[in-house]
Amino acid sequence: MAHSFSLGIRQIWEELSVMQSPGFYWINCDRQPDANLLCRQIIAALSADSRGALICSGDKPDALLSELAAPALRKLPLYTLPEKKAALLSLSDDLTRALKPHNRLLILLAHASLWQTFTREELHAWLRELGHWLRRRQCTLVVLSHGNGVNKLRGQLAAQHRALDGLDGLASLQWQQDSAQYLVNWWGTANGVNANQLLTLYAAQQGWQGEDNQKPAPSAARNDDHIYLAEQRVLDGAPPLSANWQLLENNAQLAQQGMLMLSATLVFALYHSEEIDTLAQQIHSLRRQRGNGLKIVVREMRASLRYSDERLLLACGANLIVPHVAPLSRFLTMLEGIQGQRFSRHVPADIDVLLSGLRPLQLKGYLRPEAFTAAVRSLMGNTLLPEDGKGVMVALRPAPGLRAEQAMTLCQLRRFGDVMTVAQGRLLLFLSTCRINDLDTALRHILRLPVEEAFSNRVVWYQDVDINSEIKRMAQGVATPAARQETPIAANTSEKNADAAPPVRRQPVAITLPAAQEKQA
């Protein structure tokens, strides 16, 4: 009889890869393929005398396990859970009737949006009741949640460590393009509890595995922490501020000198947007080759950075980006603020992954509905972009007398990543990397007429979960509930005219008059 179950992750501590029985564990994954790989790994790790069960929400379990040839599959019950809140609330009752579990490992693989309607109190009550049920049945449950919404779910679950009847373990698997960070909030076994552990995992054919050995941090041959290397124009024409400052002619010389440093401060100058790719390459090389001790700063000399460009430079290894509106005194104060810091974020070895992942879609303008939904869905699955910060989608209903196809001629989409289509009589716009508070400004630049004159209603989606739900409804051809809750743009617009469908042309029908019938008789 099994008293513990394994995650099957090799080369990490046993205290972080074993689940006690009974127990309740939760692992949040950024991407569905990562959760699928971990799920197959857990099933493959079941011993001959262990019993398990797999519950999938959304996808069929047969497709998930088609490539797995583990002995445990022969006796592994498979279940499908509807993507509804009521299905989660009745999970224990359904399992009791269908499986009558005892001393089993239960694996629940589900999208994080399944818990999006739970309040903090409802989630706590659900965890408490399910935890009591697991202990009565002497079972272990591991929840593998994935997709958009895991960050919000992680925050709700993090408070459960204070509850004695809450989770026994909470962890996150965060994809870093060439590896994954396994962050353990806490993990309880029969031997005790481990907390706040961060490990690097790599995906292999057999599943996730740890590093063979940890790379030692480079030791400085000399102390260069007090040295400042800067492009000569970043001081606005002023001479070097002290003997510790050295000004160089351009960014290329600065990058070359930086290769000899370990913990100095390097300040690059950025004048034009065309320089961003070269600058990203230089910062990436410095960070990968010289380690985390360098303090790399980019000062924007003219307005040239977009939101996606800032994220690219930060992902390549920059510690700080100083906007062009910051005066010299403010810039020097910001430099003082990063002294003594070490860079802590992971930088992938392949910069092409960052360039392709952090740049907006290389599409703009009108797309057919199928291409529109595919493009937005691919962007929503990008883990390099922040959750609820990938863009804004807007549905605009034209004013009476104006068709959606005609309204397209009012739009001028100049930025890559800004796309539009027509569906359900509305004009749909997706503005990549646009913040919700900048939407009105963006629409004024895109539309040739004021929004309130050309359109009667609009619906806005800016959270990843909501955008994905609407895209899914569009792909299925189902009218969105939000379309029935559109808000008027102008106060004097009547709801009747705004929601009225365009008139349908009536077809002529032949009829015989009564007088003609009598004459024929």
Secondary structure, 3 states (H helix, E strand, C coil): CCCEEECCCECCCHHHCEEECCEEEEEEECCHHHHHHHHHHHHHCCCCCCEEEEEEECCCHHHHCCCCCCHHHHHCCEEEECCCHHHHHCHHHHHHHHCCCCCEEEEEEEEHHHHCCCCHHHHHHHHHHHHHHHHHHCCEEEEEEECCCHHHHHHHHHHHHHCCCCCCEEEEEEECCCCEEEEEEEEEECCEEEEEEEEEEEEECCEEEECCCCCCCCCCCCCCCCCEEEEHHHHCCCCCCCCCEEEECCHHHHHHHHCCCCCCEEEEEECCHHHHHHHHHHHHHHHHHHCCCCEEEEEECCCCCCHHHHHHHHHHCCCEEECCCCCHHHHHHHHHHCCCCCCCCCCCCCHHHHHHHHCCCCCCEECCHHHHHHHHHHHHCCCCCCCCCCEEEEEEEECCCCCHHHHHHHECCCCCCEEEEEECCEEEEEEECCCHHHHHHHHHHHECCCHHHHEEEEEEECCHHHHHHHHHHHHHCCCCHHHHHCEECCCCCCHHHHHCCCCCCCCCCCCCCHHHHHHHC
